[in-house]
């Protein structure tokens, strides 16, 4: 079983598509799954839309957590981890930036290594966003002496490997902190994935 954590901040216009993408990917792969949506202090209709989705799809295992204020990605990731029941754990962002093809590429590698690390072609991103991302990757690799191609994607972990790790206060860099602790001692595989540019929110 795989647990998906879906952090959301004002993703009313994107969260339905995200949930449908996860459901479709798991159906194609024949996987048992759960989805934990964390509304991280949204001021739009994100929670209402998730609740409506749950009501229309009562057969799906979806839980909604609503934070009283914005705590950030690392906090949401940790909250989901604490209540997840799957053997595997993976964050899929509520902005629907990961298309179906991306999730399938990651899930295809599930079980081939302890960690599946997706990466994207930075040249396909807006110039400034790609530049900042490449600088971040280079800096982290220099500090950690790693050679990871991308740190901030929807990494697939075995849940047991995440328990007790530091990283809950690392903000948007939480996955870099987690990977820096794990890749020295666990096997991993990298896979290129496509991505969607944000359409709303």
C-alpha positions in Angstrom: 0.0 0.0 0.0 1.1 3.5 -0.7 0.2 6.7 1.2 0.1 10.0 -0.7 0.4 13.3 1.2 -1.1 16.2 -0.8 -0.1 19.6 0.8 -2.4 22.4 -0.4 -2.3 26.2 0.0 -5.1 27.9 -1.9 -5.4 25.1 -4.4 -9.2 25.1 -4.9 -8.7 25.2 -8.6 -6.2 22.4 -8.8 -6.9 19.9 -6.0 -9.6 17.9 -7.8 -7.3 17.3 -10.8 -4.5 16.2 -8.4 -6.8 13.7 -6.7 -8.0 12.3 -10.0 -4.4 11.9 -11.2 -3.4 10.0 -8.1 -6.5 7.7 -8.4 -5.9 7.0 -12.1 -2.2 6.2 -11.6 -3.0 3.8 -8.8 -5.8 2.1 -10.8 -3.5 1.7 -13.8 -0.8 0.1 -11.6 -3.2 -1.9 -9.5 -2.1 -0.4 -6.2 -3.9 -0.1 -2.9 -3.6 3.5 -1.8 -4.7 6.3 0.6 -4.6 10.0 0.1 -4.0 12.5 3.0 -4.8 16.0 2.0 -3.4 18.7 4.3 -5.0 22.1 3.8 -2.2 24.4 5.1 -4.2 27.4 6.1 -5.9 28.1 2.8 -8.1 31.2 2.5 -10.0 29.9 -0.6 -12.3 26.9 -1.0 -9.7 24.2 -1.0 -11.1 22.3 2.0 -14.7 22.6 0.7 -13.7 21.2 -2.7 -11.8 18.3 -1.1 -14.9 17.5 1.1 -17.1 17.6 -2.0 -14.7 15.3 -3.8 -14.8 12.8 -0.8 -18.6 12.9 -0.8 -18.8 12.1 -4.5 -16.2 9.4 -4.2 -17.0 7.6 -1.0 -15.2 4.4 -2.1 -11.8 6.2 -2.0 -9.7 6.3 1.1 -9.2 10.1 1.5 -8.5 12.0 4.7 -8.5 15.8 5.1 -6.5 17.7 7.7 -7.1 21.4 7.9 -4.3 23.5 9.6 -5.4 26.6 11.5 -2.7 28.6 9.8 0.1 28.1 7.3 2.9 25.9 8.7 4.7 25.0 5.5 5.5 21.9 3.4 7.8 20.2 6.0 5.1 20.4 8.6 2.5 19.0 6.3 4.8 16.2 5.2 5.4 15.2 8.8 1.8 15.3 9.8 0.9 13.0 7.0 3.7 10.7 7.8 2.5 10.3 11.4 -0.9 9.1 10.4 -0.2 7.3 7.2 -0.7 3.5 7.0 1.1 2.6 3.7 4.4 0.8 3.3 5.4 3.6 0.9 5.0 7.3 1.3 5.0 10.0 -1.3 4.2 13.7 -1.6 2.1 14.9 -4.5 1.6 18.6 -4.5 -1.9 20.0 -4.7 -1.1 22.3 -7.6 -1.4 19.4 -10.0 2.2 20.0 -11.2 2.8 16.2 -11.5 0.9 14.8 -14.5 -0.3 11.2 -14.8 2.8 10.2 -16.8 5.0 11.5 -14.0 3.3 9.4 -11.3 3.4 6.3 -13.5 7.1 6.8 -14.2 7.8 7.0 -10.4 5.5 4.1 -9.5 7.1 1.9 -12.3 10.3 2.1 -10.2 8.7 1.2 -6.9 10.5 -1.7 -5.3 13.6 -1.4 -7.4 15.4 0.7 -4.7 14.7 2.0 -1.3 14.2 5.5 -2.7 12.8 6.7 -6.1 14.0 10.2 -6.8 12.3 12.0 -9.7 14.0 14.8 -11.6 12.8 17.2 -14.3 14.4 18.9 -17.3 15.2 22.3 -15.9 15.5 23.8 -19.4 11.8 23.4 -19.8 11.0 25.7 -16.9 10.8 29.4 -16.9 14.4 30.7 -17.1 14.6 32.3 -13.6 12.9 29.3 -11.9 15.3 26.9 -13.6 18.3 29.0 -12.7 17.4 29.2 -9.0 16.6 25.5 -8.9 19.9 24.6 -10.5 21.8 26.8 -8.1 20.1 25.1 -5.2 20.9 21.6 -6.5 24.5 22.5 -7.0 24.8 24.0 -3.6 23.3 21.0 -1.8 25.4 18.6 -3.8 28.6 20.5 -2.9 27.7 20.6 0.8 26.7 16.9 1.0 29.1 15.5 -1.7 26.1 13.9 -3.4 25.2 13.8 -7.1 21.5 14.0 -7.0 19.8 15.6 -10.1 16.8 17.1 -8.2 15.8 17.4 -4.6 12.4 18.9 -4.5 10.2 16.5 -6.4 7.7 13.9 -5.4 10.2 11.4 -4.0 8.9 7.9 -3.2 10.2 6.5 0.1 9.6 3.5 2.2 7.8 4.9 5.3 10.0 3.0 7.8 13.1 4.8 6.4 11.6 8.2 7.2 10.7 7.6 10.8 12.8 9.6 13.3 14.5 11.7 10.6 15.2 15.4 10.9 13.7 17.7 8.4 10.4 18.8 9.9 11.6 22.5 10.2 13.4 22.6 6.8 10.6 24.5 5.0 10.5 24.0 1.3 13.9 22.3 1.4 12.6 19.5 3.6 13.2 16.8 1.0 16.8 17.9 0.5 17.4 17.5 4.2 15.8 14.0 4.2 17.6 12.8 1.1 20.9 14.1 2.4 20.5 11.8 5.4 19.4 8.8 3.5 21.2 8.4 0.1 24.5 7.6 1.8 23.1 4.5 3.3 20.1 3.4 1.2 19.8 2.4 -2.5 18.1 4.9 -4.8 17.1 5.2 -8.4 16.5 8.4 -10.3 13.8 8.8 -13.0 13.1 11.8 -15.3 9.5 12.9 -15.2 7.4 15.5 -17.1 5.7 18.3 -15.2 2.8 20.7 -15.5 3.1 24.5 -15.2 0.7 26.0 -12.7 -2.7 26.9 -14.3 -4.3 28.6 -11.3 -3.8 29.5 -7.6 
